[in-house]
Amino acid sequence: MNSDPSLGEAVDWLLRLESSQSGDPDWQAFQRWLNAKPSHGVAWQRVNNLFSAPMADLAAVDARAPGQRALASQMLNQPLPRRRLLGGSVAALLLGVTGATFGNRVTPLTQMLADLHTSTGERRNASLPDGSRLTLDARSAVDLMFTQDLRRLRLREGALHLTIADQGQRVLQLENRDARLYSQDGRFLLRQMAESSLLSVLQGRVRIAPLNGDVRWAQSGEVLRFDQHTVRIEAPSLWSRGDWMEGRVDAHDEPLGELIDALRNYHAGWLRISPEAARQRVYGSFMLADLRRTLRALEESLPIRVQNAGGWLVNIDLRNS
């Protein structure tokens, strides 16, 4: 077993940073430890390389199967797994802890059985059996149900852009967690978020039927937020715009926290932002696929500091915090 204690300390820091919030004193303490000895940097890089794939996948899986990260952390804090880490088999340990959750590092397990799905950073275009056209945003999934008499889709998670082929009186039905949407033709965006859904009607009309609420119509140009009970008109925002189909996100005087949330579907690791930094207002157009360039542009234009802890964990805070 390696007698250098730096590896064990590096694991301790990984676990502390994984569970801490952006802006916590742990970050300053970690930087002091990292700069104290050259061996600390070497150990951190080794541990980061071993953990980068499993821990990034755990971040996505834990949102859908709570407890996976806590279980991994608990296992790693036990003496035996720590000794195994020093022997270089941490990846095998984590694979044993979470089993099939690491079957695909960048695609959540809940998406794997969907008819169409996308992974982190991926967008997908598809032609549907009725001639309609579909674009899926990153980390999205949809099921298709098309027969001679029926055309129906179900958005499992994420976001889509749909252009409906006009087939006269044959209505297309789109379902998600919160409602059923009906339209004969037209074009719209639908995004399923944590506690509600967002519909942006770009062309035509859409009938919204919340699972436990009153039906209403959405007209061309309207943005509506809805859950299973209510529907209300919403101001346009980066969530309702379709610029993600062109690989960018446009922010028009919007909170930095919302921009970072939009970038998370395009980054396999963790993006953390302090509440103070999240309140900064942002203008501009930012590339989704080039996270490093986007974060550098934000750091140059806003009073924020971006700290990269080895590639899989990025911390964003106010510059003078």
N, C-alpha and C positions, 0 to 999 in steps of 0.2 A: 504494500500500500504506500502511496506517496506520502512522505513525512511533512511536506510543505503544508502548513495550515491554510494557505491562501485559498485553496479550492473550496474548503469547507466554509470559509468566510464569504467567498463569492456566492455560494448557494444561499447563505443566510441573507445576503443583500438582495438576491433575486427575489426571495420570498417576501422580504420586507417591502421592496418596491412594488411588487405585484399586488400587495394588499393595501398600500398606502394611497392617499389621495394626492393629486397634483398640488404642489406648493407646500407639502408637509416638510418639516425639518429633516426627515429622512433623506431627502434629495441632497441637501447640503452636506450631511454627514457622509453620504455615499461618495460624493465627489472628493471629500477629504481623504477617505479611505483609499479611493482609486489612485489618488496622486501621491500617496504616502510612500509606496514602494513600486518598483518596476514589476515585481512578481504579482502584485495585485492586478495590474493591467493584463498580464498574461493569463492569470486565472480567470478573470472576468470574461475575457474573449473566449476562452475554452468553454466555460459554462454557458455563455450566450450562444455559442455555436451548437452546443448539445441541446439547448432548450428551445431554440428559435422556432422550429417546426411544431413540436408538441404544445408549447405554451400558447402560440398564436391560434392553434386550432381549439384549444381549451377555451379561449376567450369567446369564440363564436358558439361553441357547444354549450357553454355554461348559461348563455342567455336563453337557451331552449330546453336545457336539462339541468336546472340549478343544482349546484353541489359538486360538479365535476372538478372545478379548480380547487375548491376547499379540500376535496378528497386527495387530490394530487399533492397539495401542500402538506396535508397531514401525514401522508406517506413519506414525503421527503424529509420531514422533521424527525422521523424515527431513526434510531441509530443504524439499523441494518441498511436501509436504502442509502443513507449517507455514505456508508462504507462502499456500497456498490457504485455510487457516483464517483468516488475517488478511484475506483477501478475502471471507470470509463463506460459504464453501461446504463447511464441515466435514461437514455432514450428507450431502452428496452423496459426499464422500470415503468416509465410513464405509459408506454403502450400496454403494459399489463394492467395498470390501474384503470384505464378507461376503455380498453378493448377496441371495439369497432369505431369509436369516435375518431380514431386516427386513420381510418380507411382512406380518407381523402383530406389532405391537409387544408385545402382552401374551400371545400364545399361542405356546408352544414349537412349533417346526417339526415335531417328532416327533409332535405330537398332531393335526396338521391332517387326516390321513387316517383317523383313528379314526371309528367310527360315531357316538359321542357324545363330546364333549370340552368342557372348560371353560377359561376364560382366568383370568388373575390376578384375584382378588377375586370370581369368579363361582361360584355354585352352580347346579345344574340338576336338576330333577325330571323323571322320565320313566316312562311306563307301558310295560312290555315286552309283546311279542306274546302271551305266555302269561298275562298278567294280573298278573305280578309288578311291584313298584314299586321304582324305583331313584332314589337321590339321589347325585350326584357332588359331591365337594368341589372347591374351587378348584384349578386346574392339574392336572386329572385327565382320564383318557381311558380309554374302554372300547370293545371290539368286541363285536357281537352276532351270534350264529349260532343262529337258530331255524328249525326245520322241523317237519313233522308228528311226527317221531320224536325230535327232538333239541331241547334247550334248553341253550345254552351261552353263557357270557360270558367275555371275557378282559380283565382289568384291565391296561392298559399301564403306567399310572403314576398316582400319587396315591392317593385314597381314595374309597370308596363305602359307602353304606348300602343294603342289599338286604332287601326283604320279599318272600319267595317265595310265589307262589300254589300252594296244594296241588292237585296233579293226580294223587293216588293214588301209584302206583308209578313215575311219570315223574319221575326225579331231575333236578334242575338242577345243572349243572357250571359252576363258576367257576374259571378258570385265572388265574395270574399268573406272574411270573418264577420263583417259588420252588416252587410246588406246584399241585396240583389239589384243589379243594374240592367236596364233594358233599353235597346236602341235598334232602329232599323238600318240606319247608316250614320255616318259621321266619323269624328276623330276625337279621341280624348286620352288623357293620362289618368291612371289610377295608381295611387301609392298607399300601401298598407303600413301604418306606423305603429308605435308601441301601444297607444291607447285610442287611436282613431284612424280614420282613412281620409285621404284627400283626393278629390276629383277635380280635374281641370278640363272643361269642355272646350275644345278647339274648333269644332265644327259640328253642327247638328244639335239634337236634343237627346238627353238621357233621363230616363225615369229611375229614381232612386227609391228603393223600398227597404228601409232599415228592418232588421229582423224583428224588432219589437217597437216599431214606431210608425208614424204616418208617412205615406207616399208623397213625394214631390218631384217636380220636373226641374232639371238643370238646363239652362239655355246656353247657346254658344257664347263664349267669352266669360262665363262664370266659373268661379272656383268655389267649391263647397267642401267643408269638413263635416264628416259624419261618423257616428258610432252606431251601436245597435238600437239606439233610442231616438236620437235627434239628428237633424241636418241643419247646418247654418252656413251662410255665405261667408267666405274667407277672402282676405286680401291676397293678391298674388305674392308668391314668395319663391325662394330657390327650390322649394319642394314641389311646387306646381309647374315649374318651367321644364321645357323639354330639352334644354341644352346638354343634358347628360348623354343624349343620343349622339352628339357630336364630340364627346369626350371631354367636356368641360362643365364647370358649374359657374354661373353668374350670380354675384352677390350685389344687391342694390341697397346699400345702407342697412345691412342685416347683421345680426349678432355673429361674432366669430365662432361662437359655440355651435351654431347651426351649420356653418361651413365645415367645421371639423367633423360634425356628425355625418355630413354628406360624403366626406372623404374616407370615412371608416370602411365603406363597402369596397374601397379600392386599395386597401392596405391590410395585409395579413396579420400585422402585429397590433399593438395597442397604441392608440392616440389618446393622451390624457391632457385635459385642459382645466386650469383652475377656474373657479366661478368668476373671479375678477377679470381674467383674460377673456373668458367666454362672453363677457358683456361688451367688449370692444366692438365698434361698428365697422363693417367692411364694405368696400366698394371694389369691383373688379371682376375680371374673368380669369378663372384658374383651371389649369389642366388636371384632370383626374388621374391620369396615368403616371404623372411625374410628381410624386409626393415631395421629393427633396426640393425640386424647383419651386413648387407651390409654397412650401414652408419657408424657404429662403425669401421669397417675395413678401410673404406676410411679415417675417421678422424685420425686413428692411423698411416696411411701410407702417408698421404698428409698434407701439411700445411694449413688445413682448420678447421673451427669450425662449428659444427652442433648444431643448436638451435631448440628445439622442443617446440612449443607454444601450448601445451595441446593435441597433438596427431594428430590434423587435419591439422596443418600448420607447416612445417619444413623449416627452413632458413639455407642456406649453404653459408658461406663466408670465405675469407682468415682469418687465425688465428689472425693476428695482425691488422686487419682492424678496 
